[in-house]
């Protein structure tokens, strides 16, 4: 049913490489993509490979990368010829709809941000240095009560663009984990939160968010020490997660965890890996009280399954909570006593988005979504992605042309002049056949003019089926 594998097989017949020992399927797919993207539009006029792209927004998340697919990853990092990642879509275009309502779709930042400006909120003296480097505080614009679900008042979160996602070696978007992935280039990170101060030597001390998030709570962004390109960003001082082994759990109105640690009352912790009392796993709790050998959590576990063995209590630090404004930061140097600690954030009130900016392979929504909303827009599919879908059946007549075109590029690259010259007339013959069919399609498509009425043209009415407004 899918054409991609048939085209690959036909290419192998032409270049006489029946197996992938000399050239991988990944590389053949790259030649297919490059032939279509670089050559086809320049050689013949075709209807584009367009398809509706849709996704559900995440509350509080305003930026969405163009999606990736992993079709070409046969054996990651095992062959230098492998083309590990390729965007599913080559670009987006209007019309765009959010929950079925058409919204403006823009590609120019200046016009978009004229309507929806990013205004930096500067908070001076959000804390005061005491000579140490570790501080916790909350952005004062927030209520003492945590925002409800969905978020109403919150701050924008940092973002890693599609190039940065590829650089991580994983298609996980956004990047999540318990440590900072340092393979993300500096130029691919768009911080939205800055915590600043002045060190003892009078130099700026700056910590920012990284666009990377804790895997147990993606509303918690990891902070980092920003640096110079290409890979200058570094892990925040003291790291992010500390694990302490659990030796026992006592169930009750509050839950007693037997664990040797330096944890303190008021800290938030995550429970993982517990056997028996699995209801605790993956959840975040606040410590009510602590001793060197146990901690008490604010959870009623009376009806939970009895503890069997194992598990960890994990404390986390160097984070920003985008919903509550809570910040835990360890500066790379101590902040002298009396020096102000400042914060810069982009504050927003969430709602139903009414505008989209497509820039740098990223869709930016305004307002920031307050809930799950359906976004729909037209998209240009990458050739291999389209040919590997059921929608490509209607393009079956082009399979030989695509195969010959991709093989033509391969023969040109390897310098096989004899085979290139032999197959060139056959390639041109296929191109003429495709061109003729394409012209029939265009001829059957009437272009509206001043003297013809398309839908909604020529009269003031809801439609062209009668009835004036």
C-alpha positions in Angstrom: 0.0 0.0 0.0 2.9 2.4 0.7 5.1 3.5 -2.2 8.3 4.3 -0.4 9.6 0.7 -0.2 8.7 0.1 -3.9 10.7 3.2 -4.9 13.7 2.1 -2.9 13.6 -1.3 -4.5 13.5 0.3 -8.0 16.4 2.6 -7.2 18.5 -0.4 -6.2 17.7 -2.1 -9.5 18.9 1.0 -11.4 22.1 1.5 -9.4 22.7 -2.3 -9.2 23.0 -2.5 -5.4 20.5 -5.1 -4.2 21.5 -4.9 -0.5 22.3 -2.1 1.9 26.0 -3.3 2.3 27.2 -0.5 0.0 24.4 2.1 0.4 21.8 2.1 3.2 18.1 2.7 2.8 18.6 5.8 5.0 20.9 7.3 2.3 18.5 6.3 -0.5 15.7 8.1 1.4 17.8 11.2 1.7 18.3 11.2 -2.1 14.6 10.8 -2.6 13.9 13.8 -0.4 16.6 15.9 -2.0 15.5 15.0 -5.5 11.9 16.1 -4.8 12.8 19.2 -2.7 15.6 20.5 -4.9 14.8 19.3 -8.4 11.1 18.5 -9.0 9.7 22.0 -8.4 12.4 23.4 -10.7 11.8 20.9 -13.4 8.0 20.4 -13.5 5.0 22.1 -11.9 3.1 19.7 -9.6 0.4 19.8 -7.0 2.3 19.9 -3.8 2.3 17.1 -1.2 0.0 18.9 1.2 -1.8 17.4 4.2 -3.6 18.8 7.2 -1.4 18.8 10.3 -3.1 18.9 13.6 -2.2 18.6 17.3 -3.5 19.3 20.7 -1.9 22.2 22.7 -0.5 21.6 26.2 -1.7 24.0 28.9 0.9 26.7 29.5 3.1 25.7 26.5 3.3 28.3 23.8 6.0 26.9 21.4 5.7 23.7 19.3 8.5 22.4 17.1 7.9 21.0 13.6 7.6 17.3 14.3 10.3 14.8 13.5 10.1 11.2 12.4 12.6 8.3 12.8 11.8 6.3 9.7 15.4 6.5 8.4 17.0 5.3 11.6 18.0 1.7 10.8 20.9 1.5 13.2 21.6 4.8 15.0 25.2 6.0 15.0 26.4 2.7 13.5 26.8 3.9 9.9 28.1 7.3 8.9 25.7 7.2 5.9 22.6 7.0 8.1 20.4 10.1 7.9 19.0 9.7 11.4 16.3 12.4 11.5 14.3 14.3 9.0 11.3 16.7 9.5 8.0 15.2 8.7 6.9 18.5 7.3 8.8 21.0 5.2 6.7 24.0 6.2 3.2 25.2 7.1 0.8 27.6 5.5 -2.5 29.2 6.0 -5.4 28.8 6.6 -4.9 27.9 10.3 -7.7 26.9 12.7 -7.8 26.7 16.5 -10.8 24.8 17.8 -12.4 25.2 14.3 -12.0 29.0 14.2 -9.7 30.5 11.5 -6.9 32.6 13.1 -4.2 34.8 11.6 -1.1 32.8 10.5 2.1 34.8 10.2 5.7 34.2 9.3 7.1 37.7 10.1 8.1 38.3 13.7 7.7 42.1 13.6 4.1 42.1 12.6 3.2 39.2 15.0 4.9 40.8 18.1 3.3 44.1 17.3 0.1 42.5 18.1 1.3 40.2 20.9 4.5 41.7 22.4 6.7 39.8 24.8 7.1 42.3 27.7 9.9 41.5 30.1 8.9 41.7 33.8 11.9 42.9 35.8 11.9 42.1 39.5 14.5 43.9 41.5 15.7 42.5 44.9 13.6 39.4 44.7 16.1 38.1 47.3 19.2 39.4 49.0 22.6 37.7 49.0 23.9 36.2 52.3 27.4 35.1 51.1 26.2 31.7 49.9 25.2 30.5 46.5 21.9 28.6 47.1 18.6 30.4 47.3 14.9 29.7 47.0 12.2 32.3 46.4 8.9 32.9 44.5 8.2 35.4 41.8 6.0 37.9 43.7 3.5 38.5 41.0 1.9 35.1 41.9 -0.7 34.4 44.5 0.3 32.4 47.5 -2.2 29.8 46.3 -0.9 27.6 43.4 -2.7 28.2 40.1 -5.5 25.9 39.3 -5.6 23.6 36.3 -5.6 25.0 33.7 -3.0 27.6 34.4 -4.3 31.2 34.5 -1.4 33.3 35.6 2.0 31.9 34.8 5.4 32.6 33.1 6.6 31.7 29.7 9.0 28.7 29.6 12.3 28.3 27.8 12.4 26.4 24.5 14.8 24.2 22.5 14.3 24.4 18.8 14.2 21.5 16.3 18.0 21.7 15.7 18.6 21.4 19.4 16.2 18.4 19.6 18.1 16.6 16.9 21.4 17.4 18.7 20.3 15.6 21.8 20.4 12.3 19.9 16.7 11.7 20.8 13.4 12.8 19.2 12.0 13.5 22.7 10.4 17.0 22.5 10.8 18.8 24.8 14.0 17.3 26.3 13.3 15.7 29.7 15.4 13.9 32.2 17.1 14.3 35.6 20.2 16.0 34.2 21.0 18.7 31.6 21.7 17.4 28.1 24.8 19.4 27.2 24.7 18.5 23.5 22.1 21.2 22.8 23.8 24.1 21.0 23.7 27.5 22.7 22.0 28.9 19.6 19.2 26.4 19.9 18.1 27.5 23.4 15.6 30.3 23.9 15.6 31.1 27.6 12.6 32.9 29.1 13.7 33.2 32.8 16.8 34.9 34.0 18.1 35.1 37.6 20.9 37.7 38.0 23.1 39.3 40.6 26.6 40.8 41.0 29.5 38.7 42.3 32.2 39.8 44.7 34.4 40.8 41.8 31.7 43.1 40.4 30.9 40.8 37.4 27.4 39.8 36.3 26.2 36.4 37.6 23.5 35.0 35.4 21.5 31.8 35.6 18.7 31.0 33.1 16.2 28.3 32.2 17.3 25.8 29.6 14.2 24.6 27.7 14.8 21.2 29.3 12.5 19.8 32.0 12.3 17.2 34.8 10.9 13.9 33.5 8.7 13.6 36.6 7.1 17.1 36.2 7.3 19.0 32.9 6.2 22.2 34.5 9.6 22.3 36.3 12.3 23.7 34.0 15.9 23.0 34.6 18.1 26.0 35.2 21.6 26.3 33.7 24.7 28.5 33.5 24.5 30.1 30.0 27.7 30.2 28.0 29.1 31.1 24.6 28.5 29.1 21.4 28.7 26.4 20.3 28.2 24.3 23.4 29.0 26.7 26.2 25.9 26.1 28.4 26.8 24.1 31.5 24.9 22.3 34.3 23.7 24.4 37.2 25.9 24.3 40.3 25.2 21.3 42.6 23.2 19.5 39.8 19.5 18.6 39.8 18.6 15.4 41.6 19.8 13.6 44.7 18.6 10.1 45.3 18.2 8.4 48.8 17.4 4.7 49.2 14.2 3.8 51.0 14.4 1.0 53.6 10.8 1.1 54.9 7.4 2.8 54.7 4.8 3.2 57.4 1.3 3.9 56.1 -1.1 6.2 57.8 -2.8 9.7 57.7 0.7 10.9 57.0 3.3 8.7 55.5 6.6 7.9 57.3 9.5 7.0 54.9 12.6 5.3 56.5 15.5 6.8 54.6 19.0 8.1 55.6 19.3 11.6 54.2 20.0 15.3 54.7 16.5 16.2 53.6 14.7 19.0 55.5 11.1 19.9 56.2 9.5 22.0 53.4 11.5 20.4 50.6 9.7 18.7 47.7 10.6 15.2 46.8 9.7 12.5 44.2 9.2 8.8 45.0 10.2 6.2 42.5 10.9 2.5 42.2 8.9 1.4 45.3 7.6 -2.2 45.3 4.4 -2.8 47.1 3.3 0.8 47.8 3.4 1.6 44.1 0.7 4.4 44.7 3.6 6.6 45.7 5.7 6.2 42.6 6.1 9.1 40.3 4.4 11.6 42.6 5.8 14.8 44.2 5.3 15.4 47.9 6.3 18.1 50.5 8.2 16.9 53.5 6.3 17.8 56.8 9.2 16.8 59.1 12.5 15.1 59.0 15.2 13.4 61.0 18.5 11.9 59.8 16.8 8.5 59.5 13.3 9.2 58.3 10.9 11.8 56.7 7.2 12.4 57.0 5.2 13.2 53.8 1.9 15.0 53.5 0.0 12.1 52.0 -2.7 9.9 53.5 -1.6 6.4 52.6 -4.0 4.5 54.9 -5.5 2.6 52.0 -2.3 2.1 50.0 -0.7 -1.3 49.4 1.8 -2.4 52.1 5.5 -1.7 51.4 7.6 -4.7 50.1 11.0 -3.3 49.2 13.1 -0.8 47.3 12.5 2.7 46.1 14.1 6.1 46.2 13.3 9.5 47.6 14.7 12.1 45.2 15.1 15.7 46.0 15.4 18.2 43.2 17.0 21.6 42.9 17.9 24.3 40.3 14.5 24.5 38.9 11.8 27.0 38.0 8.1 26.1 38.4 6.4 27.9 35.6 2.9 27.6 37.1 3.7 28.8 40.6 6.8 31.0 40.1 8.8 29.1 42.6 12.6 29.2 41.9 15.4 27.1 43.4 18.8 28.3 42.2 22.4 27.6 43.0 24.7 30.3 41.6 28.1 29.4 40.3 29.6 31.7 42.9 28.6 33.0 46.3 26.5 36.2 46.3 28.0 38.8 48.7 25.8 39.8 51.7 23.5 42.6 50.8 23.7 42.2 47.0 20.3 42.1 45.3 19.2 39.0 43.4 17.0 39.9 40.5 14.7 38.0 38.1 13.5 38.6 34.6 10.5 36.7 33.2 7.7 36.9 30.6 4.4 37.0 32.4 1.2 36.0 30.7 -2.4 35.3 31.3 -3.4 32.2 29.4 -6.5 31.8 27.2 -7.8 30.5 23.9 -5.0 31.2 21.3 -6.0 33.6 18.5 -2.8 33.9 16.5 0.1 31.7 15.2 3.6 32.6 14.2 5.7 30.1 12.2 9.3 31.0 12.5 12.5 28.9 12.7 10.5 25.7 12.3 8.5 26.5 15.4 4.8 27.3 15.8 4.3 30.1 18.4 0.8 30.6 19.8 -0.8 33.7 21.4 -2.5 33.7 23.8 -0.6 31.0 25.6 -3.0 28.0 25.7 -5.0 27.6 28.9 -6.2 24.2 28.0 -6.0 21.5 25.3 -7.1 23.1 22.0 -7.1 21.6 18.5 -4.7 23.3 16.1 -5.1 22.6 12.4 -3.2 24.0 9.4 -2.0 22.9 6.0 1.5 21.5 5.8 4.0 20.5 3.1 5.0 16.9 3.9 8.6 15.7 3.4 8.6 13.4 0.3 9.6 10.3 2.1 7.1 10.9 4.9 4.3 11.3 2.4 5.3 8.4 0.3 5.3 6.2 3.4 1.6 7.1 4.0 -1.6 5.7 2.6 -2.2 9.1 1.0 0.6 8.5 -1.5 -1.4 5.9 -3.4 -2.7 8.7 -5.8 0.9 9.5 -6.6 1.7 5.9 -7.7 2.1 7.0 -11.3 5.2 9.0 -10.2 7.0 6.1 -8.5 9.3 5.3 -11.5 10.0 9.0 -12.1 11.0 9.5 -8.4 13.2 6.4 -8.4 14.9 7.4 -11.6 15.5 10.9 -10.4 17.0 9.8 -7.1 19.1 7.2 -8.8 20.2 9.9 -11.3 21.6 12.0 -8.4 23.4 8.9 -7.0 25.0 8.1 -10.3 26.1 11.7 -10.7 27.6 11.8 -7.2 29.6 8.5 -7.7 30.8 9.6 -11.1 29.3 6.6 -13.1 29.1 8.5 -16.4 28.3 5.5 -18.5 25.2 4.4 -16.4 24.1 8.1 -16.1 24.1 8.6 -19.8 22.4 5.3 -20.4 19.5 6.1 -18.0 19.1 9.8 -18.8 16.8 9.3 -21.8 14.6 7.0 -19.7 14.5 9.6 -16.9 13.4 12.3 -19.3 10.8 10.0 -20.8 9.3 9.5 -17.3 9.4 13.3 -16.7 7.4 14.0 -19.8 4.8 11.5 -18.8 4.4 13.0 -15.3 4.4 16.5 -16.8 1.5 15.6 -19.1 -0.5 14.1 -16.3 0.2 17.2 -14.2 -1.0 19.5 -17.0 -4.3 17.7 -17.1 -4.7 18.3 -13.4 -4.0 22.0 -13.8 -6.2 22.3 -16.8 -9.1 20.9 -14.9 -8.6 23.4 -12.1 -10.3 26.7 -13.0 -8.8 29.9 -11.7 -11.3 32.4 -10.4 -11.3 35.8 -12.2 -13.1 39.1 -11.9 -15.9 37.7 -14.1 -16.3 34.3 -12.4 -17.6 33.7 -9.0 -15.9 31.3 -6.6 -17.2 30.6 -3.1 -18.0 33.8 -1.3 -17.1 36.1 -4.3 -19.1 38.7 -6.2 -21.9 39.4 -3.8 -22.5 40.3 -0.2 -23.9 37.1 1.1 -23.1 34.2 3.4 -22.5 32.1 0.4 -23.3 31.9 -3.3 -26.5 29.9 -2.9 -28.7 32.9 -2.4 -29.6 35.2 0.4 -28.1 38.7 0.9 -26.7 39.8 4.2 
